[in-house]
Amino acid sequence: MSEDTIFHRILRREIPADIVYEDDDVFAFRDIAPQAPVHVLFVPKASVRTLDEAKAGHAELIGKLALAAADYARKEGFADDGYRVVINCNDNGGQTVFQLHLHLLAGAPLGRFGTPRA
């Protein structure tokens, strides 16, 4: 990774984080400002700023993010109760760190999704 977002610094172990998953392509850690009892960020090791900037060649990597999140949910025992995965894209989509990442939220009823902010 040649970029220098906070996620890149976590991957390089320059910033401490509670890393809960890692393989050759993806790493995941608990969000420091969780929006649910379980809030884990899944990040590709390859630099991709946003979902909008992803290319066809990134399809497998994006699939690996989703599969890693599902695998984590099953292993942690909350898959049957349900969970949510979210990818924010750009400013109006709520993206604050410009490295593609997937949010896994679980551990409580999450309610309906999609109510716009005022």
C-alpha positions in Angstrom: 0.0 0.0 0.0 1.5 3.3 -1.0 -1.4 5.4 0.3 -1.3 6.8 3.8 -4.8 6.7 5.3 -5.3 5.7 8.9 -6.3 2.2 7.6 -2.9 1.9 5.8 -1.2 2.9 9.0 -3.1 0.3 11.0 -2.2 -2.3 8.4 1.5 -1.3 8.8 1.0 -1.6 12.6 1.9 2.0 13.1 -1.4 2.7 14.9 -2.8 0.1 17.3 -6.1 -1.6 16.5 -8.0 -4.6 17.6 -7.4 -6.7 14.4 -9.9 -9.6 14.4 -9.3 -11.0 10.9 -6.5 -11.1 8.4 -5.6 -13.0 5.2 -3.5 -12.3 2.2 -5.9 -9.7 0.7 -8.1 -8.4 3.6 -7.7 -7.3 7.2 -10.4 -6.3 9.7 -10.5 -4.5 13.0 -13.1 -3.2 15.5 -14.3 0.3 14.8 -13.2 2.7 17.6 -16.6 4.5 17.4 -19.0 1.6 17.0 -22.5 2.2 15.7 -23.7 -1.3 16.9 -22.5 -3.8 19.6 -20.4 -5.4 16.8 -18.9 -3.0 14.3 -15.9 -4.3 12.4 -14.3 -2.7 9.3 -13.1 -5.0 6.5 -10.4 -3.4 4.4 -8.6 -4.6 1.3 -4.8 -4.5 1.5 -4.7 -3.2 -2.0 -5.3 0.5 -2.3 -8.7 1.4 -3.8 -9.9 4.8 -2.6 -13.7 4.3 -3.1 -16.2 1.9 -4.5 -16.8 4.4 -7.3 -13.1 4.2 -8.3 -13.1 0.4 -8.3 -12.5 -1.3 -11.7 -13.6 -4.6 -13.1 -10.2 -6.0 -12.0 -11.3 -5.3 -8.4 -14.4 -7.5 -8.5 -12.7 -10.5 -6.9 -11.2 -8.3 -4.1 -14.6 -6.7 -3.4 -16.1 -10.2 -3.2 -13.4 -11.3 -0.8 -14.4 -8.3 1.5 -18.0 -9.5 1.5 -17.0 -13.2 2.0 -14.6 -12.3 4.8 -17.4 -10.4 6.6 -19.8 -13.3 6.2 -17.2 -15.8 7.5 -16.5 -13.6 10.5 -20.2 -13.4 11.3 -20.6 -17.1 11.2 -17.5 -17.8 13.3 -18.5 -15.2 15.9 -22.0 -16.8 16.1 -24.3 -13.9 15.1 -24.9 -14.8 11.4 -28.2 -16.6 12.2 -29.5 -13.6 14.1 -28.5 -11.3 11.2 -26.1 -8.5 10.4 -25.7 -5.6 8.1 -22.8 -4.8 5.7 -22.4 -1.3 4.4 -19.9 0.3 2.0 -20.0 4.1 2.1 -18.9 6.0 -1.0 -17.6 9.6 -1.1 -18.7 12.5 1.0 -22.5 12.3 0.7 -22.4 8.6 1.1 -20.7 9.0 4.5 -17.2 7.9 3.6 -14.7 9.6 5.9 -11.6 7.5 5.2 -10.7 7.3 1.5 -9.7 3.6 1.3 -12.5 1.2 0.3 -13.8 -0.6 3.3 -16.9 -2.6 4.4 -18.7 -2.0 7.7 -20.1 -5.1 9.4 -22.7 -4.2 12.0 -24.4 -6.7 14.3 -25.3 -7.7 17.8 -28.7 -6.0 18.1 -31.8 -5.3 16.0 -30.6 -2.7 13.5 -34.0 -1.5 12.3 -34.8 -0.2 8.9 -32.1 1.3 6.8 -32.0 4.3 4.5 -33.5 7.2 6.4 -31.7 10.3 5.1 -30.1 12.7 7.5 -31.6 16.2 7.8 
